[in-house]
Amino acid sequence: MTFHKTTILKTYARLWTDDLDMSLGLLRELTGAEPDLRFAFDSVEIAAVGDFLVIAGPPAERARYAHASATVIVDDLDALTETLAAAGAEITTPEGTSATGRFLYARHRGGAEVEYVEWVPELVERIVRG
């Protein structure tokens, strides 16, 4: 069986905060950039600035997403799913959708858990290729 190669387009370190606006000031200064994304998802607010994904909200709500150590943007979520399965990874949160595209969470052999996202084409053009 031949698998399609998955390309990683961008990787975000996750930062957790009570207040998104208070956190963004320093990140704007450190990265020299404005947020590429800002949106609400369920009961948290999310912003991407530089290589940081800031997740804000009450601690109990943020905890629902804290099992993943990073957010990785890929070009093809279907191909990624094949690669994960072949490597013995476990899908811990099945594929879902958000304002940015399709996503899933997977635990790799060894225990690391990652959120994988396939962005909508407009975001790839604007943020990755822009």
Sequence and secondary structure as in RCSB ss.txt:
>XXXX:A:sequence
MTFHKTTILKTYARLWTDDLDMSLGLLRELTGAEPDLRFAFDSVEIAAVGDFLVIAGPPAERARYAHASATVIVD
DLDALTETLAAAGAEITTPEGTSATGRFLYARHRGGAEVEYVEWVPELVERIVRG
>XXXX:A:secstr
       EEEEEEEEEES HHHHHHHHHHHHT   SEEEEETTEEEEEETTEEEEES HHHHGGGTT SEEEEES
 HHHHHHHHHHTT EEEEEEEEETTEEEEEEE TTS EEEEEEE HHHIIIIII 
